[in-house]
Amino acid sequence: MLGLYRDELKLVDYDESWPEQFEAEAIRLQPIEQLLSQKWQHIGSTAVPGLMAKPIIDMMIRVPKPQIQAVADQLVEAGYQEGGFLYSERSFLMFKAPEPITHTLHLLDPDSDEYQDKLAFRDFLRSNEKARSDYQQLKLKVSRRLRNDRKKYGQLKSFFILNQLKKLRSQP
């Protein structure tokens, strides 16, 4: 089953239908004028075959910072709600409403490092079985310990992610 409530933290086994659910939502949102020429990206754990994940499809698209609010307004009309700037002034988060939340959409400025970092980490997990296994074990351990503290869960995972990105950047 796809979706979680805001205060819920649950990991489920990888679902083969997640890529199709990503594609269906990207197609549904495609007509939004500022997004017509953009490439949609499926990110996060639901984009990594074999990896346990929260059952929420994470999507990402490039949107120049001056256009973020206009795109957000159109996404509200398409059934999303604003989550605000997440990591920086170049990263805006939207949630598909109503709850349970089934999709999140990251609107990232094309010049942000976060866009490339999210793709690099996703692709690294797809291609590295040991890292995928280590990440899954960390996620399981943290989710069991924290119960429903999704904010703290995300913070603890970020240490692993940042460490892996640092290693990736240092490779020739």
Order of alpha helices (4+ residues) and beta strands (2+ residues): alpha-beta-beta-alpha-beta-beta-beta-alpha-alpha-alpha
